[in-house]
C-alpha cells in the first residue's frame, strides 16, 4: 500500500498509537517496538503530520514535505501568545475567595 493512501485512511486514534510507539519505544500495551517497526511508524507519523495535521510543532514535516524548524523569535511569540491565552482562561475560571473574619 502506498504511504499516502495509508495516511489518508489512518484514524486519529491509530496515529496517536503510532506516535506514542515512536516516542517511547513501546506499544501502548507495554510490548517493545522493534527497530524496523519504529522506523516505519516514524515515517507514517511524519507523513500524517505533513498531510493531515499540517502541524506547526517546533520541528516537523510541512505540507510540502520539507522539515519545518522554528526560530527562537517564532517560539517566543508562540509561547507568549499561549501563555496569555492560558492566563485569560485561568481568570475566567477563577472562583470566589473569601477571608475568614
DAURUR-V503932 format. One record per run of one state. SS is the DSSP state (2 for helix, 1 for strand, 0 for the rest). FROM is the first residue (numbers start at 1). TO is the last residue. Records with the same first field share a line. If there is no record, write none. Layout:
# DAURUR-V503932
SS->FROM-TO ; FROM-TO
This chain:
# DAURUR-V503932
0->1-2 ; 9-11 ; 25-25 ; 27-31 ; 33-34 ; 54-58 ; 62-66 ; 70-71 ; 93-101
2->3-8 ; 12-24 ; 35-53 ; 72-92
1->26-26 ; 32-32 ; 59-61 ; 67-69
